[in-house]
Amino acid sequence: MAGQPAASKAPSSYELMGVRIQKIINSTQAQKAKSALLFKLEQESSADWEQMLEEIGENDNVTLALRDDGGVQLFWVVPKED
């Protein structure tokens, strides 16, 4: 019917993980420190987690440090504009 929104599909597990990680990175504390500590949740797929880390690591000015406790410390540098 005209005027009705299309039925939206449920977000994938990867998309849900992305939203969760984005909230952590965009938090005020993380933005001030230019650093965030990430952990894979038990219910999250290891394949999704590895893909997410790989994609984050492809960004310029981003460093990922694997920790002994299973966490991943994410650091970033905001380049100065000319």
Buried (B, 14 or more C-beta within 10 A) or exposed (E): EEEEEEEEEEEEEBEBBBEBBEEBBEEEEBEEEEBBBBBBEEEBBEEBBEBBBEEBEEEEEEEBEEEEEEEBEBEBEEEEEE
